[in-house]
Amino acid sequence: MQILPAIDLRGGQCVRLRQGDYAQETVFGDDPAEVARRWVEQGADYLHLVDLDGARQGHPVNGDSVRRIVQAAGVPCQLGGGLRSEEHIREALSWGVERVILGTRALLDPAGCESMCRRFPGRVCLGIDARQGRVAIQGWEKESDRSALDLARSCASWPLAAIVYTDISRDGMLEGPNVEATAELAAAVAVPVIASGGVTTVEDVVRLARHGLPACIIGRALYEGRIDLRVAIQRGREAGREQ
């Protein structure tokens, strides 16, 4: 079980939203690079970055912050938010991130998304963000009629690095992850699935690991001190080895 601390960027600051609602924002730091260093010092070997401004505007925005994070962290980073085209992907990769996350594009233009995945094999993750099992798009501000499970199955043959599955209803709410839905999706595809949304306690990490999930993303619970990252990493690895 690999744990990826989340660093969400808005206006160059490190923030967290509740259920993706831009009106429910908490600022946790004005120096995201320093935040990144802190998580790495505590054992993180991969970071999850989100350009919230980019997600809303449909193109990358916080490039300067991303570059500083990559340089300061010294560990691989993945970036999502506002990546809609090959140009956007190339721009993000030029900032030094290891892989990018595509979400909205996969639903609106699956053929184009598949083409980009094949152009950058192993460098693209599919971000599936769902509310009550239905895929949400465009910075979580719109919902589709497509089920998350159906979308995952339709994209499973692409050369994806991973699928990042986020239950929006749990995101930032500190109510625990949707383990059952995440495990169901992971069982339906051969692509590694990263759990996201609602991870609040070390026991949540253990539960995900025992269901065979290879990784999870943790945000608010780390920033509010509800989870000790070092302990979570150790317990997650132990639970993962039990499988």
Secondary structure, DSSP 8 states (H G I E B T S, - for coil): -EEEEEEEEETTEEEEEETTEEEEEEEEES-HHHHHHHHHHTT-S-EEEEEHHHHHHTS---HHHHHHHHHHH-S-EEEESS--SHHHHHHHHHTT-SEEEE-HHHHH-HHHHHHHHHHSTTSEEEEEEEETTEEEETTTTEEEEEEHHHHHHHHTTS--SEEEEEETTTTTT-S---HHHHHHHHHH-SS-EEEES---SHHHHHHHHHTT--EEEE-HHHHTTSS-HHHHHHHHHHHHHT-
